[in-house]
Amino acid sequence: MHWLENRIPPPLVATLFGLLMWVAAHQLPGGLELTIEWRVGAGLVALLLGAAICLAGVLSFHHARTTVNPLRPETASALVSAGVYRYTRNPMYLGFATALVAWSIFLAWPPALLGVLGFVLYMNRFQIGSEERALTRLFGDEFARYCNRVRRWI
């Protein structure tokens, strides 16, 4: 299944998992009886957190003048390890995962959290692994040291 590596833009992957979560929540039992105010309030807090994490990653890449294109990791011109990248190697993907948590809160269907897990597993297998191989080729020992200091997600 190497043909899936770096083929689908991560925002689209997150959207597809969100759509699957929505369909499942509306077709299967197990929803929680939560007021819309609580669902929107808590979901909005999580969504804003995810957006802030993602934006911090994008801004760090722009500051370093390197590509934010996840489908072409071999075009990276700098290894970014400052800012939010001191805490996570994948803040943009962590931001998307946090947004999916927000969506599961809004859906008020606990099994929707499996969609977040599915997103993380998909990203690890088909996106992050190939990105890390490309960064290893580009930055060698410097990237290996970075990986030893900073976790992939959190």
LINUR-V683974 format. One record per helix or strand of 3 or more residues. SS is the DSSP state (H for helix, E for strand). FROM is the first residue (numbers start at 0). TO is the last residue. Records with the same first field share a line. If there is no record, write none. Layout:
SS: FROM-TO ; FROM-TO
This chain:
H: 1-3 ; 9-26 ; 35-63 ; 72-74 ; 82-85 ; 90-106 ; 109-148
